[in-house]
Amino acid sequence: MAGSSGMTIGVPIESIQVDGLVVLKIIQHCEQEGGGPELVQGVLVGLIDEGAKRLEITNCFPFPSPRGDDDDDDSAQVRDYQMEMMRLLREVNVDHMQVGWYQSTFVRSSLNKTLVESQLNYQKSIEESIVLLYDPLRTRQGCLSLKAYRLSADFMALSKEAQELSLENFNKSGLSFERLFEEVSLVIKNSHLIRAFLLEMGEEEESQDVPNDFLGLGTSAVLEKNVHLLMEGIEEIVQDTNKLANYQRQVSKHQQQVQQQLHKRQQENTSRAQRGEDPLPEEDVGKLPKAPQCPSRLESLLMSRQVDGYCREVNQFASQSFGKLFLAKSLQEM
């Protein structure tokens, strides 16, 4: 899905400010769709504070759910719905500048080629566009997981210069999986009325005898899921490495066949010249073997990024669990 504004501001964005109501809308949209691994998407609207170099996200609305199996019809439906929503927002005189999109994710599983292509289209339309990734699984563990990403300047430059993201182009640019995306600092802003309401809710909870489970060790499910996804990711990287090695062997074999055929043609022309005959014309030269096609390196970089994220998640949860274990042990010995 691509942005429809068609305008470029060109302001270097250093931070993102999201209204608390936008966060609640994203969470509600995900929960209404079941809150599972199914992806939900929507549009982010807001404005750009040029002085503060800040992108302010003030509203959002979801994409309609697909109704059929025809991708073209679904894309047209989403595009028409998006344009109609932008028109209605403009009529009621609220922020209607499209500044990105949001998507749910399931333990970083959304960092794939589809997300890259969608974000690439958004940033080509509006350079400051970002994507918000919301993880309902992490949020249910008591930690709001909402992160803002955009494609790096190196990747945008590579996409403009190269017609295809081949192995050779990636090697020339020196682009690694760590520099594929940029994570932008994100701040959630609430109005003074909402802050007062939250303080009042906090006082009511303190007056009630609510059990505090801050020493709970129930993180095994999250660790198990991350380790399982880590194993799958490593297996995919190994398979991709084998594909690349097979491609390199095919390239070497192809070059040998080309050299052999050219050498054979050169010998034939030499023999014809000794017999006083004209050399064979270039159009009579036999067709050279077709060069093998290089496997996509973008998917390999994305999978490496996901594996790196899984390792960070396991490290974070393991550190928290060890800290809780040592603290619980000390309390038991008191």
SVG drawing of the C-alpha trace seen along z (x, -y; Angstrom):
<svg xmlns="http://www.w3.org/2000/svg" viewBox="-17 -26 64 52">
<polyline fill="none" stroke="black" stroke-width="0.4" points="0.0,0.0 1.5,-3.3 1.0,-6.9 -1.3,-9.0 -0.2,-12.5 2.5,-12.8 4.3,-15.6 7.7,-15.8 8.5,-18.1 12.2,-17.4 12.6,-18.2 15.0,-15.9 12.8,-14.3 14.6,-13.5 11.6,-12.4 8.0,-11.3 5.2,-12.4 2.1,-10.2 -1.2,-11.2 -2.4,-8.7 -5.7,-8.4 -3.9,-7.2 -2.2,-4.5 -5.6,-3.4 -7.1,-3.3 -4.3,-1.1 -4.7,1.3 -8.5,1.3 -8.2,2.1 -5.9,5.0 -8.1,6.4 -11.2,6.1 -9.5,8.3 -8.8,11.0 -5.4,9.7 -3.6,12.7 -1.0,13.1 -3.3,11.8 -2.0,8.4 -4.0,5.2 -3.0,2.0 -4.1,-1.6 -3.1,-5.1 -1.4,-7.7 -2.2,-11.4 -0.7,-14.4 1.7,-17.3 5.4,-18.2 6.8,-20.6 9.7,-22.0 11.2,-24.0 11.4,-21.1 12.2,-18.6 9.4,-16.5 6.7,-14.4 3.4,-14.7 0.8,-11.9 -2.6,-13.2 -5.0,-10.7 -5.3,-7.4 -7.9,-5.2 -7.8,-1.5 -7.8,0.1 -10.9,2.1 -10.6,5.9 -10.3,7.7 -13.5,9.2 -12.4,11.6 -9.5,13.4 -8.8,10.8 -5.8,8.7 -6.5,6.1 -10.1,5.5 -8.9,5.3 -6.2,2.8 -8.7,0.7 -11.1,0.9 -8.4,-0.2 -7.3,-3.0 -10.9,-4.4 -11.6,-4.1 -8.3,-5.9 -9.1,-8.8 -12.6,-9.1 -11.4,-9.2 -8.8,-11.9 -11.5,-14.0 -13.8,-13.7 -11.0,-14.7 -10.3,-17.7 -14.0,-18.7 -14.2,-18.7 -11.0,-20.7 -8.7,-18.3 -5.2,-17.1 -5.4,-15.2 -1.7,-15.0 -0.7,-11.4 2.5,-10.8 2.8,-7.0 1.0,-3.9 0.8,-1.3 0.8,2.4 0.5,5.1 3.4,7.6 3.9,10.9 7.3,11.0 9.0,9.1 7.6,11.4 6.4,8.4 9.9,7.3 9.5,8.8 9.8,7.8 6.1,6.7 6.7,4.2 9.9,2.9 8.1,2.3 5.2,0.6 7.4,-1.7 9.5,-2.4 6.5,-3.6 5.5,-5.8 8.9,-7.4 9.1,-8.0 5.9,-10.0 6.6,-11.7 10.1,-11.4 9.2,-11.8 6.8,-8.8 7.2,-6.2 5.7,-2.9 4.5,-2.1 4.8,1.6 2.5,2.7 3.1,6.1 0.0,7.3 1.8,10.4 4.5,8.2 1.8,5.8 -0.1,8.5 3.0,9.2 2.6,5.8 5.0,3.8 3.6,1.6 5.4,2.6 5.1,-0.2 8.1,-1.2 8.6,-3.6 10.7,-2.6 11.7,-4.1 14.0,-2.9 17.6,-4.3 19.0,-6.9 21.5,-4.3 18.8,-2.0 16.7,-4.8 19.8,-5.9 20.4,-2.3 16.8,-1.9 17.1,-5.1 20.4,-4.2 19.9,-0.4 17.1,1.0 17.1,4.2 18.4,5.1 20.9,7.7 23.9,9.2 26.3,7.0 24.4,3.8 24.3,4.7 28.1,5.5 28.9,2.2 26.8,0.1 28.1,2.1 24.6,2.1 24.1,4.5 21.0,5.6 21.8,3.3 21.5,0.3 18.4,1.4 15.9,-0.3 16.2,-3.2 14.3,-3.2 13.1,-6.7 12.6,-7.8 8.9,-7.9 7.1,-9.8 3.4,-9.3 1.7,-12.6 -1.5,-12.9 -3.6,-16.0 -3.8,-17.4 -7.3,-16.0 -6.2,-12.5 -3.2,-12.9 -5.5,-13.9 -7.8,-11.0 -4.8,-8.6 -3.7,-10.0 -7.2,-9.5 -7.3,-5.9 -3.9,-5.3 -5.1,-6.6 -8.2,-4.3 -6.0,-1.3 -3.7,-2.1 -6.7,-2.3 -7.7,1.2 -5.8,4.2 -4.6,5.3 -2.0,8.1 1.4,7.0 3.1,9.7 6.3,7.8 8.3,10.8 6.4,13.2 8.5,15.6 6.0,16.4 8.1,15.4 8.7,18.9 6.0,18.7 7.6,15.5 11.1,17.0 9.9,20.2 8.2,18.4 11.3,16.2 13.6,19.3 11.3,21.1 11.3,18.2 15.0,17.8 15.5,21.5 13.3,21.0 15.1,17.9 18.5,19.5 17.2,22.4 16.0,20.0 19.4,18.2 21.2,21.5 18.9,22.4 19.5,19.0 23.2,19.5 23.0,22.8 21.1,21.1 23.8,18.5 26.5,21.1 24.7,23.0 24.3,19.8 28.0,19.1 28.8,22.7 26.3,22.2 28.0,18.9 31.4,20.5 30.1,23.3 28.4,20.9 31.6,18.9 33.5,22.1 30.9,23.0 31.1,19.6 34.9,19.7 34.8,23.2 32.3,22.2 34.3,19.0 37.5,21.0 35.9,23.6 34.6,20.9 38.1,19.2 39.7,22.5 37.1,23.0 37.8,19.5 41.5,20.2 41.1,23.4 38.9,21.7 41.5,18.9 44.2,21.5 42.0,23.0 41.4,19.6 37.8,19.5 36.0,16.5 35.5,16.6 32.0,17.4 29.9,14.3 29.0,13.2 25.3,14.0 26.2,17.6 27.9,18.0 25.9,20.4 23.8,19.0 25.7,18.7 24.3,20.5 21.9,18.4 23.4,16.9 21.8,18.1 19.6,15.7 20.9,14.5 18.6,15.2 17.1,12.1 19.5,10.7 16.8,8.4 15.0,11.3 18.3,12.6 19.0,9.2 15.5,9.0 15.8,12.4 19.2,11.5 17.5,8.4 14.8,10.6 17.2,13.1 19.1,10.2 15.9,8.9 15.0,12.4 18.5,12.6 17.9,9.2 14.5,10.2 15.9,13.4 18.7,11.5 16.3,9.0 13.9,11.5 16.7,13.7 18.3,10.8 15.0,9.9 14.3,13.5 17.7,13.9 17.3,10.7 13.9,11.9 15.4,15.3 18.2,13.8 15.9,11.3 13.3,14.1 16.1,16.3 17.3,13.5 13.8,12.8 13.3,16.5 16.6,16.7 15.6,13.7"/>
</svg>
